[in-house]
Amino acid sequence: MTRAVAYARQVTFDTVEAARSVIVAACALALIAAGQALPF
């Protein structure tokens, strides 16, 4: 049971970390795209 709880926590942490990475990458791409579209 302890191993299952530890594994569930690890999977949850990995999922949150992956989601955070995707959000940061999407924001970076949006900023790059906006920078190319703006004349200044």
N, C-alpha and C positions, 0 to 999 in steps of 0.2 A: 504494500500500500504506500509506503514511504517513497519507493522508487517511482510509482505512478504519479504521485503529487509532485515530486521533483521534476519529472519529465514534462508534466503539464505546465509547470511554471517556466521551464526552459522553452517550450514551444510557444507559449504566450509571449515571452520576452522577445524571441526571434521574430514573431509576427509583428509585434509593435515596432521593433527596430526596422524591419523591412518597410512597414507602412511609413515610418518617419523618413526613411531614405527616399521613398517615392515622392512624398510631399515636398521635400527639400529640392529634389531634382526638378519637379514640375514647376516650382516657384522660380528656380534658376532659369529654366527654359523660358518662362513667361517674361522674366526681366530682360533676358537677352533679346527675345522677340520684340518687346516694347522698345528697347534701346535702338534696334535697327529701324523701327518704324518712325521714331521721333527724329525730327530734324536737328535737335540740339543734343 
